Amino acid sequence: MESAQLLRVARGEEPADLVLRGGAVINVFSGEIEQTDIALAGGKIAGLGPGYAAVQEVDLAGALVAPGFIDAHVHIESSMCTTPQFARAVLPRGTTTVITDPHEIANVHGLEGIRYMLHAARHTPLSVWVNVPSCVPATAMETSGAVLPAEDLLTLLDDPGVLGLAEMMNYPGVVFGDPDVLAKIAGFRGHPLDGHAPALSGQQLNAYIAAGIGSDHECTTVEEAAEKLARGLYILIREATNAHNLETLLPLVTPRNSRRICFCTDDRQPADLLDQGGIDYMVQTAIRRGVDPVTAIQMATLNTTEWFGLHDRGAVAPGRRADLVVFDSFDDLQVRRVYIAGRLAARDGALQMATPAAPPFSLPQSMNIAWDQIDLAIPAAGTKVRVIGAIENQLVTEHLILEPRLAEGMAVADVARDVLKIAVIERHHGTGNVGKGFIKNIGLKRGALASSVAHDHHNIVVVGADDTSMMTAARAVAAMGGGLAAAEGEQVLGRLPLPVAGLMCEEPIEQVRAQFDNLLDAAHALGSPLHDPFMAMSFSALEVIPHLKLTDVGLVDVDRFEVVPLFVAP
């Protein structure tokens, strides 16, 4: 709709397309709840107040109306579904806009992977904005499918779907002035520069922020978040499948600082998206834990638009995009209606808006493994080994030093102490690289789990009680063109194909969820008590989150930011 026509509707001279009558608008500017009508025209909000005529009217009968929820940082690939299916999960729950970082697929397919996600974003009712991945690869201590220097990233800046630069995970590179890292920051200056700096503090935090970084979603304590907020960062509180930071960080929120705090889901699996929700769950949890309801809505809407410069949305106000969420009460935040650009997109949990199929966009296969060079055996070379200590519901891990179990000159899994073998098998270039080590607290009593979802390089990560089971699971993943598998001995117990970059599939999200549930049942039958051992396993390979991780290059001491030997010198 042209501005002149919108103004005529706003002045009451022409009928609106739709008037929502009798609603209680959550005003994120004034902090008040306003009983008023809302006139919509041409996908925007023309005005609020009585007296508007319309082609169509809906009586909200006193229901609450909020701006559409916004996810400040998400990796759509972690849903294991393509963008249209991800949208089917989050839209009915009130999320109307997401800022996605496609660094998962970029680590497999480089620029073509990012273009694939931009292409998909243009063919869904969900507003999907892309922050360009800043760290492909995450570090030099891994082998990824692509390398994206600053000059390649800058070719994407003119795309209308691109906002800025995504999480700068190479925080040592920022702090100590790595030329390529600084070139990326300089190239995107004037655009949002998202951060990723777990546990960074003091003078090094000062340096990180001085470089131009404006946000962080890796805080795990109130003290950490308070320091970063006080130094000028937006704090994106995260509630992911394997990183539950929401309730821990809610005590941070005060009337004085809440406008610098946003919500994000980061990495969330299908079952959690479908059963628990995403940003809607975070809003409801915040309210239940004592956060003022309007403040909680601000953190899910206006705050995020201000950080990312999306000033066309995030509030129920004249001229703003008519993305709206309707629900009955703060006590039980059940989303009844969702409007996208003034059109009814979902009602009572069901999509009402058809999504036309996107034109084809093909990607090459992503499995290139030199199986004849893959050997998972670990010859004994000492009496102490470094062991990754998994922590349930967290991405950080412990750096343990333990005595290995030895058998016939080899270091092997020790199920009795819950110390399993872990391996990362390079799958992009056929190098034959295998990183090998041990991990504690996954809980398998037998068998193995494998996945081509291994943040962020996405090589094949496999954890198991014996080498035969581990090889069976890893080969099953490769045979599917990527995915997840559980095995015992030479038998595959369950599998989930993810043929799109080894990360996603195009099947309905409910079907993906059912297959994944079967895999989780298999993992639990093998002994793991974890809510999602696959997610825990996948992040054990991410060498930018403390303290000890494994890539195809070897064990990484994240605190020292260097590859270290498995066996500890006496």
C-alpha positions as CSV (number, residue, x, y, z in Angstrom):
1,M,0.0,0.0,0.0
2,E,1.3,3.4,-0.9
3,S,1.9,5.9,1.9
4,A,-0.9,8.2,0.8
5,Q,-3.5,5.5,1.0
6,L,-2.2,4.3,4.4
7,L,-2.5,7.9,5.6
8,R,-6.1,8.1,4.3
9,V,-7.0,5.0,6.3
10,A,-5.2,6.3,9.3
11,R,-7.2,9.5,9.1
12,G,-10.4,7.5,8.9
13,E,-11.2,8.6,5.3
14,E,-11.0,5.1,3.8
15,P,-12.0,1.8,5.3
16,A,-9.2,-0.4,6.7
17,D,-8.7,-3.9,5.4
18,L,-9.3,-5.3,8.9
19,V,-10.1,-3.9,12.3
20,L,-9.4,-6.0,15.4
21,R,-12.0,-4.7,17.9
22,G,-12.1,-5.0,21.6
23,G,-8.5,-6.1,22.2
24,A,-6.1,-5.1,25.0
25,V,-2.9,-3.9,23.3
26,I,0.4,-4.4,25.1
27,N,2.1,-1.1,24.5
28,V,5.8,-1.7,24.5
29,F,6.5,2.0,24.4
30,S,4.5,3.2,27.3
31,G,4.6,0.0,29.3
32,E,0.8,0.0,29.6
33,I,-2.0,-2.2,28.4
34,E,-4.4,-0.2,26.3
35,Q,-8.0,-1.2,25.5
36,T,-8.4,-0.1,21.9
37,D,-9.2,-1.2,18.4
38,I,-6.5,-1.8,15.8
39,A,-6.9,-0.8,12.1
40,L,-4.8,-2.7,9.6
41,A,-4.3,-1.8,6.0
42,G,-1.8,-3.0,3.3
43,G,0.1,-5.2,5.8
44,K,0.7,-2.3,8.2
45,I,-1.0,-0.9,11.3
46,A,-2.9,2.3,10.1
47,G,-4.1,3.4,13.5
48,L,-5.3,2.6,17.0
49,G,-8.5,3.8,18.6
50,P,-12.3,3.9,18.0
51,G,-14.2,4.8,14.9
52,Y,-12.4,2.9,12.2
53,A,-14.5,1.3,9.5
54,A,-13.2,-1.8,7.7
55,V,-13.8,-4.3,5.0
56,Q,-13.6,-7.0,7.7
57,E,-13.8,-7.0,11.5
58,V,-12.8,-9.4,14.2
59,D,-14.0,-9.2,17.8
60,L,-11.1,-10.1,20.1
61,A,-13.4,-10.1,23.2
62,G,-10.8,-8.6,25.4
63,A,-7.9,-10.8,24.3
64,L,-4.3,-9.5,24.7
65,V,-2.5,-8.3,21.5
66,A,1.3,-8.2,21.4
67,P,3.7,-7.5,18.6
68,G,4.9,-10.7,16.8
69,F,7.7,-12.4,18.8
70,I,11.2,-12.1,17.4
71,D,14.0,-14.7,17.9
72,A,17.2,-12.7,18.2
73,H,19.6,-15.5,17.3
74,V,18.8,-18.9,15.8
75,H,20.4,-21.6,13.7
76,I,17.5,-22.9,11.7
77,E,19.6,-25.9,10.6
78,S,19.6,-27.1,14.3
79,S,15.9,-27.9,13.9
80,M,17.1,-30.5,11.4
81,C,14.4,-29.1,9.1
82,T,14.5,-26.8,6.2
83,T,13.1,-23.2,6.6
84,P,9.5,-23.9,5.6
85,Q,9.2,-26.7,8.1
86,F,10.9,-24.7,10.8
87,A,8.3,-21.9,10.1
88,R,5.5,-24.5,10.5
89,A,6.7,-25.0,14.1
90,V,7.3,-21.5,15.3
91,L,4.7,-19.4,13.5
92,P,1.7,-20.8,15.2
93,R,3.3,-20.1,18.6
94,G,3.7,-16.4,17.8
95,T,7.3,-16.1,16.4
96,T,6.9,-13.9,13.3
97,T,10.5,-12.9,12.7
98,V,13.9,-14.6,13.2
99,I,17.5,-13.5,12.8
100,T,19.3,-16.6,11.6
101,D,23.0,-17.4,11.4
102,P,23.4,-20.0,8.7
103,H,27.0,-20.9,9.7
104,E,26.1,-24.6,10.0
105,I,25.4,-25.0,6.3
106,A,28.1,-22.5,5.5
107,N,30.7,-24.7,7.1
108,V,29.6,-27.4,4.7
109,H,28.8,-25.6,1.5
110,G,30.3,-22.1,1.9
111,L,28.6,-19.2,0.1
112,E,26.3,-21.6,-1.8
113,G,25.0,-22.8,1.6
114,I,24.2,-19.2,2.7
115,R,22.5,-18.5,-0.7
116,Y,20.4,-21.6,-0.2
117,M,19.2,-20.2,3.1
118,L,18.5,-16.8,1.7
119,H,16.6,-18.4,-1.2
120,A,14.5,-20.4,1.3
121,A,13.9,-17.3,3.4
122,R,12.2,-15.6,0.5
123,H,9.6,-18.3,0.2
124,T,8.0,-18.5,3.7
125,P,5.5,-16.3,5.5
126,L,8.0,-16.2,8.5
127,S,10.3,-13.2,8.2
128,V,13.8,-14.6,8.1
129,W,16.7,-12.2,8.2
130,V,20.2,-13.5,7.8
131,N,23.3,-12.5,9.7
132,V,26.3,-13.5,7.6
133,P,28.5,-16.2,9.3
134,S,31.7,-14.6,10.6
135,C,33.7,-17.7,11.4
136,V,33.8,-20.3,8.7
137,P,35.7,-22.3,9.8
138,A,35.2,-21.5,13.5
139,T,39.0,-21.8,14.0
140,A,42.0,-23.2,12.3
141,M,41.8,-26.2,14.6
142,E,39.2,-28.1,12.5
143,T,38.6,-29.1,8.9
144,S,35.4,-27.6,7.5
145,G,33.8,-27.8,4.0
146,A,34.6,-24.2,3.2
147,V,36.7,-21.2,4.2
148,L,35.0,-17.8,4.0
149,P,37.4,-14.8,4.2
150,A,36.2,-11.2,4.5
151,E,36.1,-10.6,0.8
152,D,33.7,-13.5,0.2
153,L,31.4,-12.4,3.0
154,L,31.2,-8.8,1.7
155,T,29.7,-10.1,-1.5
156,L,26.5,-10.8,0.5
157,L,26.1,-7.3,2.0
158,D,23.9,-6.1,-0.8
159,D,21.4,-8.9,-0.5
160,P,18.1,-7.4,0.9
161,G,17.8,-10.4,3.3
162,V,21.2,-9.7,5.1
163,L,21.3,-7.6,8.3
164,G,24.9,-7.8,9.5
165,L,27.6,-10.1,10.8
166,A,26.8,-13.1,12.9
167,E,28.3,-14.3,16.1
168,M,32.0,-13.6,16.2
169,M,33.1,-16.8,17.8
170,N,36.8,-16.3,17.2
171,Y,37.0,-14.0,20.2
172,P,40.8,-14.4,20.7
173,G,41.1,-13.3,17.1
174,V,39.2,-10.1,17.9
175,V,40.9,-9.4,21.2
176,F,44.4,-9.9,19.8
177,G,43.8,-8.2,16.5
178,D,43.9,-11.0,13.9
179,P,43.9,-9.2,10.5
180,D,41.3,-11.4,8.8
181,V,39.0,-11.1,11.8
182,L,39.3,-7.3,11.9
183,A,38.8,-7.1,8.2
184,K,35.4,-8.8,8.6
185,I,34.4,-6.5,11.4
186,A,35.5,-3.4,9.3
187,G,33.6,-4.6,6.3
188,F,30.4,-4.9,8.2
189,R,30.8,-1.8,10.3
190,G,27.6,0.2,10.5
191,H,25.6,-3.1,10.6
192,P,24.8,-5.2,13.6
193,L,27.9,-7.2,14.8
194,D,26.8,-10.1,17.0
195,G,29.1,-11.5,19.6
196,H,30.0,-14.9,21.1
197,A,32.4,-14.6,24.0
198,P,31.8,-17.2,26.7
199,A,33.3,-16.3,30.0
200,L,35.2,-13.3,28.6
201,S,35.9,-10.7,31.2
202,G,38.0,-7.7,32.2
203,Q,40.4,-6.2,29.8
204,Q,39.9,-8.8,27.2
205,L,36.2,-8.1,27.2
206,N,36.9,-4.4,26.9
207,A,39.0,-5.2,23.8
208,Y,36.3,-7.4,22.3
209,I,33.7,-4.6,22.7
210,A,36.0,-1.9,21.6
211,A,36.4,-3.7,18.2
212,G,32.7,-3.0,17.6
213,I,30.9,-6.1,18.8
214,G,27.4,-5.3,20.1
215,S,25.8,-8.4,21.7
216,D,26.4,-11.7,23.3
217,H,24.3,-14.9,23.8
218,E,26.8,-17.1,25.6
219,C,26.3,-15.9,29.2
220,T,25.8,-18.6,31.7
221,T,25.8,-16.6,35.0
222,V,24.2,-13.4,36.1
223,E,27.6,-12.0,37.0
224,E,29.0,-12.6,33.5
225,A,25.9,-11.1,31.9
226,A,25.9,-8.1,34.2
227,E,29.5,-7.2,33.4
228,K,28.9,-7.5,29.6
229,L,25.7,-5.5,29.8
230,A,27.4,-2.8,31.8
231,R,30.1,-2.5,29.2
232,G,27.5,-1.9,26.5
233,L,26.5,-5.3,25.0
234,Y,22.9,-6.3,24.3
235,I,22.4,-9.6,26.3
236,L,20.6,-12.2,24.3
237,I,19.3,-14.7,26.9
238,R,19.3,-18.2,25.4
239,E,17.1,-21.2,25.9
240,A,18.2,-23.9,23.6
241,T,17.8,-27.7,23.6
242,N,21.2,-28.2,25.2
243,A,21.9,-24.8,26.8
244,H,19.3,-23.9,29.4
245,N,20.3,-20.4,30.5
246,L,16.9,-18.7,30.8
247,E,16.0,-19.3,34.4
248,T,19.6,-18.8,35.5
249,L,19.8,-15.4,33.9
250,L,16.3,-14.0,34.7
251,P,17.5,-12.5,38.0
252,L,19.6,-10.2,35.8
253,V,16.5,-8.4,34.6
254,T,15.6,-5.1,36.3
255,P,13.5,-2.1,35.4
256,R,16.7,-0.2,34.8
257,N,18.4,-2.6,32.4
258,S,15.6,-4.7,30.8
259,R,15.6,-2.7,27.5
260,R,19.1,-4.0,26.7
261,I,18.0,-7.7,27.0
262,C,16.5,-9.9,24.3
263,F,15.5,-13.6,23.9
264,C,16.9,-16.2,21.6
265,T,16.7,-20.0,21.1
266,D,20.1,-20.6,19.3
267,D,19.8,-24.3,18.7
268,R,16.5,-26.1,19.3
269,Q,15.4,-29.6,18.3
270,P,11.9,-30.5,16.8
271,A,10.5,-32.0,19.9
272,D,11.2,-28.9,22.0
273,L,9.9,-26.6,19.3
274,L,6.7,-28.6,18.9
275,D,6.0,-29.5,22.6
276,Q,7.5,-26.6,24.5
277,G,7.8,-23.8,22.0
278,G,10.5,-21.2,21.4
279,I,10.2,-17.5,22.2
280,D,6.7,-18.0,23.5
281,Y,8.0,-20.4,26.1
282,M,10.7,-17.9,27.1
283,V,8.1,-15.1,27.5
284,Q,5.8,-17.4,29.6
285,T,8.6,-18.7,31.7
286,A,9.9,-15.1,32.4
287,I,6.4,-14.0,33.5
288,R,6.0,-17.1,35.7
289,R,9.4,-16.3,37.3
290,G,8.3,-12.8,38.3
291,V,9.3,-10.6,35.3
292,D,6.8,-7.9,34.6
293,P,4.6,-9.2,31.7
294,V,5.1,-6.1,29.6
295,T,8.9,-6.2,30.2
296,A,8.9,-9.8,29.0
297,I,7.0,-8.8,25.9
298,Q,9.5,-6.0,25.3
299,M,12.4,-8.4,25.5
300,A,10.8,-10.6,22.9
301,T,9.9,-7.8,20.5
302,L,11.0,-4.1,20.7
303,N,14.4,-4.7,22.2
304,T,15.4,-7.0,19.4
305,T,14.2,-4.7,16.7
306,E,16.3,-1.8,18.2
307,W,19.4,-3.9,18.3
308,F,19.0,-5.1,14.7
309,G,17.6,-1.8,13.3
310,L,14.3,-3.5,12.3
311,H,12.2,-0.4,13.1
312,D,9.3,-1.4,10.9
313,R,8.1,-4.0,13.4
314,G,8.3,-4.9,17.1
315,A,5.4,-2.7,18.4
316,V,1.6,-2.3,17.9
317,A,1.8,1.2,16.6
318,P,0.9,3.2,13.5
319,G,3.1,2.5,10.5
320,R,4.5,-0.7,11.9
321,R,4.3,-4.0,10.1
322,A,1.1,-5.7,11.2
323,D,2.8,-8.8,12.8
324,L,0.6,-9.5,15.8
325,V,0.1,-12.2,18.4
326,V,-3.3,-12.7,20.2
327,F,-3.6,-14.6,23.4
328,D,-6.0,-14.8,26.3
329,S,-3.9,-14.1,29.4
330,F,-0.4,-13.8,30.8
331,D,-1.0,-16.6,33.2
332,D,-1.4,-19.2,30.4
333,L,0.1,-17.8,27.3
334,Q,-1.7,-19.9,24.7
335,V,-1.4,-18.2,21.3
336,R,-4.9,-18.0,19.7
337,R,-4.1,-16.0,16.5
338,V,-1.0,-14.9,14.7
339,Y,-1.1,-12.2,12.0
340,I,1.7,-11.7,9.5
341,A,1.6,-8.4,7.6
342,G,-2.1,-8.1,8.5
343,R,-3.1,-11.6,7.3
344,L,-4.2,-14.4,9.6
345,A,-1.3,-16.8,9.6
346,A,-2.3,-19.2,12.4
347,R,-5.2,-19.9,14.6
348,D,-5.2,-22.1,17.7
349,G,-1.9,-23.7,16.8
350,A,-2.7,-24.4,13.1
351,L,-1.3,-22.6,10.1
352,Q,-3.9,-20.8,8.1
353,M,-1.6,-19.4,5.4
354,A,-0.4,-21.6,2.6
355,T,3.3,-21.6,1.8
356,P,4.0,-21.9,-1.9
357,A,6.8,-24.3,-2.9
358,A,10.1,-22.5,-3.4
359,P,11.8,-23.0,-6.8
360,P,14.5,-25.7,-6.7
361,F,17.9,-24.9,-5.3
362,S,20.2,-27.9,-5.4
363,L,23.3,-28.5,-3.3
364,P,26.0,-31.1,-3.9
365,Q,26.3,-34.2,-1.8
366,S,28.5,-33.6,1.3
367,M,30.0,-37.0,2.2
368,N,33.6,-37.6,1.1
369,I,35.2,-39.9,3.5
370,A,38.5,-41.9,3.1
371,W,37.2,-45.0,4.9
372,D,40.4,-47.0,4.2
373,Q,42.2,-44.5,6.4
374,I,39.8,-44.5,9.3
375,D,41.1,-46.3,12.4
376,L,39.5,-45.6,15.7
377,A,42.0,-47.5,17.8
378,I,44.0,-45.5,20.5
379,P,47.4,-47.0,21.3
380,A,48.3,-46.5,25.0
381,A,50.9,-43.8,25.3
382,G,50.7,-42.9,29.0
383,T,48.9,-43.3,32.3
384,K,46.8,-40.2,32.2
385,V,44.4,-38.9,29.5
386,R,42.4,-35.7,28.9
387,V,38.7,-36.4,29.0
388,I,35.8,-34.2,27.9
389,G,33.4,-33.9,30.8
390,A,29.9,-33.3,29.4
391,I,27.6,-31.2,31.5
392,E,23.9,-31.8,30.9
393,N,21.9,-28.8,29.6
394,Q,25.1,-26.8,29.0
395,L,27.5,-26.3,26.1
396,V,30.6,-25.8,28.3
397,T,32.4,-29.0,29.2
398,E,34.9,-29.9,31.8
399,H,38.6,-30.6,31.1
400,L,39.2,-33.8,33.1
401,I,42.4,-35.7,33.7
402,L,41.8,-39.4,34.3
403,E,43.5,-42.8,34.1
404,P,42.5,-44.7,31.0
405,R,41.3,-48.2,30.9
406,L,43.9,-50.3,29.0
407,A,43.3,-53.5,27.1
408,E,45.9,-55.3,25.0
409,G,48.0,-52.1,24.6
410,M,45.1,-49.9,23.7
411,A,43.2,-47.2,25.6
412,V,39.5,-48.2,25.4
413,A,36.1,-47.1,26.7
414,D,35.4,-47.6,30.4
415,V,31.7,-48.1,30.7
416,A,31.8,-48.7,34.4
417,R,33.1,-45.2,35.0
418,D,31.0,-43.7,32.1
419,V,34.1,-42.9,30.1
420,L,33.3,-43.5,26.4
421,K,35.4,-43.2,23.3
422,I,34.7,-40.2,21.0
423,A,35.9,-39.7,17.5
424,V,35.5,-37.0,14.9
425,I,35.8,-38.2,11.3
426,E,36.5,-35.6,8.5
427,R,33.8,-35.8,5.9
428,H,34.3,-32.9,3.5
429,H,37.6,-33.5,1.6
430,G,38.5,-37.1,2.2
431,T,41.6,-36.3,4.2
432,G,41.3,-39.3,6.5
433,N,41.6,-37.1,9.5
434,V,40.3,-38.6,12.7
435,G,40.3,-36.9,16.1
436,K,40.2,-39.4,18.9
437,G,39.6,-39.1,22.6
438,F,37.3,-39.8,25.5
439,I,34.1,-38.3,26.9
440,K,32.4,-38.7,30.3
441,N,28.8,-38.3,31.3
442,I,27.0,-39.5,28.1
443,G,26.0,-42.6,29.9
444,L,25.9,-45.3,27.2
445,K,26.4,-48.8,28.6
446,R,26.8,-50.4,25.1
447,G,26.6,-49.5,21.4
448,A,27.3,-46.1,19.8
449,L,25.7,-42.9,18.5
450,A,26.9,-40.9,15.5
451,S,25.9,-37.7,13.7
452,S,27.0,-35.5,10.9
453,V,25.7,-32.6,13.0
454,A,28.9,-31.6,14.8
455,H,29.2,-27.9,15.5
456,D,30.5,-26.1,13.6
457,H,32.6,-28.0,11.1
458,H,29.9,-30.8,10.9
459,N,32.2,-33.7,10.4
460,I,31.0,-37.0,11.7
461,V,31.1,-37.2,15.5
462,V,30.6,-40.6,17.1
463,V,30.6,-41.7,20.7
464,G,30.5,-45.3,21.8
465,A,31.4,-48.2,24.1
466,D,33.3,-50.1,21.4
467,D,34.9,-49.5,18.0
468,T,32.7,-51.9,16.0
469,S,29.5,-50.1,17.1
470,M,31.1,-46.7,16.5
471,M,32.1,-47.7,12.9
472,T,28.6,-49.1,12.2
473,A,27.0,-45.9,13.4
474,A,29.4,-43.7,11.5
475,R,29.0,-45.6,8.2
476,A,25.2,-45.5,8.6
477,V,25.4,-41.7,8.8
478,A,27.5,-41.5,5.7
479,A,25.3,-43.9,3.7
480,M,22.3,-41.6,4.3
481,G,24.2,-38.6,2.9
482,G,24.3,-37.3,6.5
483,G,22.1,-37.7,9.5
484,L,22.0,-39.4,12.9
485,A,22.3,-43.0,13.8
486,A,22.4,-45.4,16.8
487,A,24.1,-48.8,16.5
488,E,25.1,-51.8,18.6
489,G,27.8,-54.1,17.1
490,E,27.1,-54.4,13.4
491,Q,23.3,-53.6,13.8
492,V,21.9,-50.2,13.1
493,L,19.1,-49.6,15.7
494,G,17.8,-46.3,14.4
495,R,18.5,-43.6,11.9
496,L,17.4,-40.1,10.8
497,P,18.4,-39.1,7.3
498,L,19.5,-35.4,6.9
499,P,20.4,-35.3,3.2
500,V,20.5,-31.4,2.9
501,A,24.2,-30.7,3.8
502,G,24.0,-33.6,6.3
503,L,22.1,-31.1,8.5
504,M,18.5,-30.9,7.4
505,C,15.7,-32.7,5.6
506,E,12.6,-31.5,3.8
507,E,10.2,-33.9,5.4
508,P,7.4,-32.5,7.7
509,I,8.8,-31.5,11.1
510,E,6.3,-33.9,12.8
511,Q,7.9,-36.8,10.8
512,V,11.4,-35.6,11.7
513,R,10.4,-35.4,15.3
514,A,8.9,-39.0,15.2
515,Q,12.1,-40.4,13.7
516,F,14.3,-38.4,16.2
517,D,12.1,-39.7,19.1
518,N,12.8,-43.2,17.9
519,L,16.5,-42.5,17.9
520,L,16.4,-41.0,21.4
521,D,14.5,-44.2,22.5
522,A,17.4,-46.2,21.1
523,A,20.0,-44.0,22.8
524,H,18.2,-44.3,26.1
525,A,17.9,-48.1,25.7
526,L,21.7,-48.2,25.2
527,G,21.9,-46.5,28.6
528,S,22.2,-42.7,28.1
529,P,20.0,-40.8,30.6
530,L,20.5,-37.5,28.8
531,H,17.5,-35.6,27.5
532,D,19.3,-35.3,24.1
533,P,22.6,-37.1,23.9
534,F,22.9,-36.3,20.2
535,M,22.9,-32.5,20.9
536,A,25.4,-33.0,23.8
537,M,27.6,-35.0,21.5
538,S,27.4,-32.5,18.7
539,F,28.6,-29.6,20.9
540,S,31.5,-31.7,22.2
541,A,33.1,-30.9,18.9
542,L,32.8,-27.1,19.1
543,E,36.2,-25.7,19.9
544,V,35.1,-22.2,20.7
545,I,33.2,-23.0,23.9
546,P,35.2,-23.9,27.0
547,H,36.8,-26.0,28.2
548,L,37.9,-29.2,26.3
549,K,36.6,-30.2,22.8
550,L,37.5,-32.6,20.0
551,T,37.7,-31.9,16.3
552,D,39.1,-34.0,13.4
553,V,42.5,-32.3,14.1
554,G,42.5,-33.4,17.8
555,L,41.7,-32.3,21.3
556,V,41.4,-28.6,21.8
557,D,42.1,-26.9,25.1
558,V,39.7,-23.9,24.5
559,D,41.1,-21.9,27.4
560,R,44.6,-22.1,25.9
561,F,43.1,-22.0,22.3
562,E,45.4,-24.8,21.1
563,V,45.5,-28.4,20.1
564,V,46.8,-30.6,23.0
565,P,47.7,-34.3,23.1
566,L,45.3,-36.9,24.4
567,F,47.9,-38.4,26.8
568,V,49.2,-36.1,29.5
569,A,53.0,-36.1,29.9
570,P,54.0,-37.5,33.3
